Amino acid sequence: MSCGEPHETDCREVLTEVYLYLDLECADERRNRIRQHLDECSPCLREYGIEQEVKALVARCCGNETAPAELRERLRVRLADLVFETDSREYLAD
């Protein structure tokens, strides 16, 4: 996904790392760059809002359970692949 506007941090990069941002699992410098991008990019901000809602829903349903590190990493990789697949689709005219 890209909003078409120039940004210091690419939209695709931000959406790939949104879970790290939400979970406070990235360095402060990276968090600041992602936050700055979200402040100026409304399409990413909308996507981020959806991510926050999903995370809140999972937290309510799962309570204090923590996923194993291996599962979290597999999910991150798969989600990153999905973001890339979504951005790279081609639509051909009939």
N, C-alpha and C positions, 0 to 999 in steps of 0.2 A: 504494500500500500504506500502510496505517496500522494501528498496533497497537491503536488505540482509547484509548490513554493520552495525557494532555496532556504535551507537551514544549515546551521553548523553541524548538527547531528541529523543523519538521514532518518526519515520516518520508519523505514523498515528496521533499522537498528534499534530505535526506541521501542517499537512494538515487540521485537524479539526479546528485549531485556526488561519488559514491564514487570514480570514476576519478580525478578531480582530487585527491582526498584521498590515494589510493594512490600517485599519481605525484608527490606533493609539489608540485602545481601551483596551490595556492590559498594565500592569505595565512595567516599563523600564527593570527590571530584566528579565521578561518573553520575552520581545521583543529581548533582547540581546541573550537569549538562542535560540530563533527561528531563528534570523539572523545568529548565529553561525552554526546552523544546515543547513540552506540553503546554506551557504558558502561552506560546505563540502559535501553536498549531491546533486549530479546533478539531480537524478530523482525528488526530491522534488523541486529543483530550477526550473526545467521545468514546473512542475505543478504550482508553484508560478507565473511563467511568464504568464501562461494562466489565472490565477486568476486576475492578474493585468490588462490584456487586457479586460477581462469581466467587471471589475470594471470601466475601462476607457470608454468602450462602454456605459454602463448604465449611467455614469455621463454625457456623451455627449447627450444621448437621453432624459434624465430626467431633465437636467439643475440643478437648485437649489432646486428641490423638495426633501424633506426628508421623508422617510418611517416612519410610526408610530413605536414606540418602540416594541409594541406587535407583529407587523408583522415581524420586524427584528429578534426578538427572535424565532418566529415560523420557520422562514427560517433557522436560525442557527441550530436549533434542527434537522430540516429535512435534511439539508446538512450533518450534523454529522452522521445521520442515513445512508445516502447514502454512505458516505465514509466507514462506517463500513460494510454495505452490500456488497460493491464492494470487500472489502478485505476478506470476509468470504465465498465467493463462492467456491464450490467444483466442480471439473470436474471428471466425472467418465468415465472410458474406456468402450467402447461398448462390 
